[in-house]
Amino acid sequence: MSEAATNDDGEDDIATVNFKVTESFLEQIDDTWQGRGFNSRSEFIRYTLRDAIEFPTFDRDELVALLKAEEDIREGRTTSAEEARERFGTSDE
């Protein structure tokens, strides 16, 4: 991979980056970028990487938990607030 260099006009050159992922992960990526309204897979990946650099406190474990929660929501594996209160023995007060 080549690094981006700055041109005489102050703009960064565009570098191409290739990486391997499993087919199932690629399907998840495609479902995600399309579901969130990005114009392309590349746009989504650039946005995600830029976000990871700008907000480095968001660690991998948090991302995995977030993706799992989103999958649970999509699959209907959710619990109502009332069910959670009953399960954990708490009240809404």
Buried (B, 14 or more C-beta within 10 A) or exposed (E): EEEEEEEEEEEEEEEEEEEEEEEEEEEBBEEBBEEEEBEEBEEBBEEBEEEEEEEEEEEEEEEEEEEEEEEEEEEEEEEEEEEEBEEEEEEEE
